[in-house]
Amino acid sequence: MDTTPPQLDAATLAQHIERTPALIGVGITAPVLERIIRHPEPDRFAVLLADPDDGARHVVEVQLGEADEDQVLRALSHWAVERQRLPDVEHHAAIVAEAIPPHVARAVALARRIAPIEALELEIERLEGSLAVHAGPVEPPAGADPEAELASALRLRRFLESLDPSDPLATRLMGPRPTTLGHREG
């Protein structure tokens, strides 16, 4: 009998989430899985969860390996689409990855200024012939990285500018463009 633990791939993780949506820990006691959105990349997918108590929706962008800022933008994009689809329902976003680097945690903290979003890190235990998976919250480190924060702010602003002007999220652009080395981005 083979006791080698299975490898975690996106299909295996999606199956775990389908069976037990609470394992990705987005603050819902007993979430209901609405659907899984497959991505062309084999290590990524999104999960739409509903809170059975208040109907709130949670869009969770899942990525195996290390999170990146593109994952944050994908989560915000799904969140914006779902808010337009169901405008009378509260919506939240989250990213889940095996590792959340500090610059991505800071990008999530920056994105919280416009959307309710959180970062969760997957914890995976390989037990005898099986996997135990759950996710826990990650906060940005205390130390600031001005260059990374500026780069994140610029990417977030470009994302917001790309939205349909009728989307209420697009109106959250505030103030002048961030500057780089003393000149405004054009």
N, C-alpha and C positions, 0 to 999 in steps of 0.2 A: 504494500500500500504506500502510495506517494504522500509524504507529509510535508512536502515543499509548499510553503504558503503561495497562494496565487499572486500574480503581479497586479498592481492597481493600474488599470487603464480606464479610459473614459467610459467605455461600455459597462465595465464592472461597477464603477462608481455610480453611474446612472441607474443601474439595477438596484444597488444599495439604497439610493435615494427614493426610487419608486416604491420599494418595500417599506422604507422607514424615512419619510421626509423630514422628521424632526432631527435627524443626525446632522444636518447642516446648520442647526442652531441659530435661526434668525429671530428668536424671541417669541415664537408661537408655540404654545403647549402641544397642540395636536394639529399641525398644518395639513392641509389637503393639497395634494399634488394636482395642479391643473393640467400642466403639460411640460414636456421637455422639448427645448428647441435645439436641434442638432446644428453644429457648425461644420463647415467644410474641413477645418483643421481637426485631426483626430483626437487632440487632447483638450478640446473645449466644447462646452455646451452651456445652455442657460436653462434654469428651472423656474417655472412660475408656480408659486404657492399661494394658497388662500387661507386666511384665518377664519375658521368656522364660527368663531364668536362674533366678530365685528365685520367680517367680509373684506378686511384689508388685504391687499395683494402685496406679495414680496417677489421681486425679480432678482434672481441670484445667478450671477455669471460665474461659472465654475471653470477652472483651468488647472490642469495638472502641472506639476513643476512649480516654477517661480512666477509669481504675479508680475504684471507689467502695467504701465499706464494705459495701454490700449484696452486692457481688461476693464479698467475703471470707466473708460469712454463707452465700451460696449454695454456695460451695466446701465449707465446713464441713458444710452440710446434706447435700450429695451424699456427702461422705466418711463421715458418720455412717450414711447409708442403706447404702452399700456395705459398711461394716464389719459391719452387721447381716446383710446378704445373704451375705457370705463371712467369717464370724468367725475362721476359722483362717488367714487370709491377712493379711500386712502391708499397710497402706494409707497412702497419702500424699495430700496435697492441694496444689493450686497455683492461683494466679490468674495470668492472662496478659492484658495490655492494652497498647495503644499507648503509654500514659503511666501511670506509677504515681506519684501525688502523694505528698509526704512523709507526710501524715496517714494515707494508706492503707498505706504501707510500715510505719509504726509500728503500725497495727492488725494487720498480718500478724505483726509481731514479738511483739505481745501474744498473739495467737492461738496462737503457737508454744508457749506455756506449757501448752496443752491438746491440741494436735494438731501433727503434722509437716506444716507448710504453708510454702510459699515464694511469693514474688512474682517474676514474670518480665515484662520489658518487651519488647514486639515491636519489632524493628528491621526496617524495610521499605525496600528499595531498589527504585526503579522503573528498570528497565533498558529497553533498546530493545524495546518491545512486550511486556515481561513483568515479573513481580515476583519479587524474591528476599526471602524472609521467614525470619527466625530470631528466637529469644528468648534474652535473657540475664538473669541474676539481678539483683535490686534489693534493696539493704539500706536500712534507715531511716537518715535523716541523724543525725548525732551530737547535734545540739541537741534538747532536749526541749521538748515543747509540752504542758504539764500539762492544759490544758482539752481538747485533742483526745484525749489519752490517757484521760482520765476518761470522755469521751463514748464512746470505743471500748470501754472496759471495761464501761460500763453496757449498751451494745448487745450485747456478747458475753455478758454475764451473762443478759440477757433471752433471748437465743437458747438458751443452755444450759437455762434454766428451761422453755423451750417443748418441750424434748425429752421423749420418753417416759421416765418414771422408771426403767424397766428397762434403758434404754440406758446402758452403762458410761460413756459420755461425760458423761451428766447428773450422775454422782457426782463429777465434777471441780470442782464448785462449792466453793470454799474460802473460809473466812473471812467476815467481815461484809460487807455490801453496801458498795460504794464510797460515799463521801459527796460531797455538793455543798454548798459554802459552809457547812460546819459541821453540816448535818443529813443524816441517813441517808435514802436513797431508800426509799420505802415500797412 
